Amino acid sequence: MRKSLQLVALTMAITVSMTATLSWAYTDGLQPPANYPVEPGERACRTGSRLVPTCGILWGVAPGARTEARGVQALSEFERKTGRHQAIFHAYHRGIRRVFPTEQEIAISREPGRKRILLLNWKPESTTWARIARGDRATDRFLDRLAVHIRQNYREKFFFAIHHEAEDQVRERAGSGYTARDYAAMFRHVVKRLRARGAHNVVTVLVHMAYVPHTTKSWFQQMYPGNDVVDWIGFDTYSYSDPGYGHGDFDELLNRRSASKPHWPGFYNWVTRRHPGKPLMVAEWGVWFSKRNPDHMAEFYREVGEQINRFPKIKAMVHFETPSNHKGQDSSVDSTPDALREYRRLGRLPVFQVSVG
């Protein structure tokens, strides 16, 4: 009872805080897409089975990433400056001590009139993938506690990514515990254990790096855990403002190629051929700002709007908003006034108006 009252209080506090910070955000004509007006004869896009939208693309953010402000404060600021409600809130968790979703995350997802879908990203970090797949006791105890927590506190469907960008840790040596097959087995074990203990609202996302030196390795396809435990396939990819690697338009972002790997078709092309039945999520994306080429960010956002309809398998896009990543790179959408204006325009496009229900 006490926990329920605390959650209600937290929800009310978040609502008041976000209402105050957003009170002037729509004075230029922007409207929150959660209540996107539908003209007569026009379809209303909303979340359906396994959170796949009936039409359109879910629009979301990991706000304040790598900062102390991440969470409700960062989300409020991001929605204020971009002038729209985010359908997906992306948060990160590590280890086997703390269960999730947290009280704050639950309150964010349930804000009255402005519901959001949680995308919760978890890296176990307790032991090797191979040991987890074989039933590591400590990890299994955590998964059991996690399933109980979810059953008792959060019945809504939410996205669950298990050790995203795992390619960077693959060690293709016998006995390493971190082979591609070890990863696939670990993913399967986690999903099956949670489902067996009643966490049926978990919508799984397999998130790749979409980094050509990894995706073209002989072991890459061995990372796939199986259609029965993978609901969505996600990938993380960024545009670079300076000419060179990763510099280009939206098509380059989704289908990045390498001159040294001429037969690689690009990640979007590859995954839609390899797994045609799976919805795709751009689980992290953004533009790394450069003072040497400050106009690229605004230009890129314009190109997203012009080219998005070429990629019908994409059903969700989640911006990674940080003033400084581990390399000191900045993906803030307001890096320039022009960039912010174009990002706001992008968020208003009808394709990104999906109601969370």
C-alpha positions, 0 to 999 in steps of 0.5 A: 500500500505504501509503495502504491501511494509513493508511486501515485505521488511520484506520478503526480509530481512528474505530471506537474513538473512536465506540465509546467515545463511544457506549458509554452512549448506549443505556442508555435503551432506544435501539438503533442502527437499523443492527441494527434488530430485525425481528419475524416477518412484518415487512419489513426496510427496506434500501437498494436500487437507486440507494440508494432504500430498499426501505421506510422513510426514510433518516435522516442528518445534516450534523454540526457544520456551519460549525464546526471540529468537523465530521467524525468528532468532530461525528458521534460527538457527534451520535450520542451525544446523539441515541442512534442511528446515522446512515444518511447522513453529509453533507459539503461540498466546494468547488473543484477542488483536492481530490478526495473522498471523503476518507480520513476520509469513507471510514472513516466510511462503512465503520465496522465494523457501522455503515456509512453512506452518504456525501452529498457536496456539491460546488460547483465555484467555478472558473469559470462554469456556462456555461464548465464546460458547454462543457468548461473545461479546469481543471474537466475535469482535476479531474473526470478526477482525481476519477473516477480517485480514486473508481474506485481508492478507493471503490466503494460507491454514494454521493450526489453533489450538484452545486452545491446551492441554485443558485437563489441564484446564477442571473443571467438575463442573456444572457452571465452564465454563470449562467442557469438553462439554464447550470446545467442544462448544467453539471450534465449535463456533470459527470455525463456526464464522471464516468460516461464515466470509470467513476464509475458508483457516483455517485448524483446529487442535484439540490438546490433551496432550496425558497424560494418567491421562487425556485421561482415564477420563470419560469426555475425549471423551466429548471434541470432537467438531465434525467431521465437525469442526475438520480437523486434530487431534494433540497430544503433547508428549515427551520422558524422558531420565531418566528411569521411566515415559515417558522413552522408544522408539518411540512406547512408545512415541505415545502409552504411557500407565499406569500400573494403567490404564491397559485398555488404549491402548495408544493414537495413538491406541485409536485415530485411532480407534475412529477417523479413517478418521482424519490425525494425527499430533504430534504437539509437540514432543521432548526428554528431555535431561538428563546429567545422561543419555546423550545417550538416545536422540541420541538413540531415534532419531534412533528409530524414523527412524526405527519405523515411518512406523508403524504409517501410520496415522501420517501425520505431526511431529513438534518438540518443541525446547526449552533450558528450559521449565517451569520445566527447561527441555531442548529439544535442538536437539544439546544437544550432538554431537551424538544427533544432528547427528542422528536428522540430519539423521532423517530429511533426510529420504525420508518419511519426504520429502514433498514439500509445494505447 
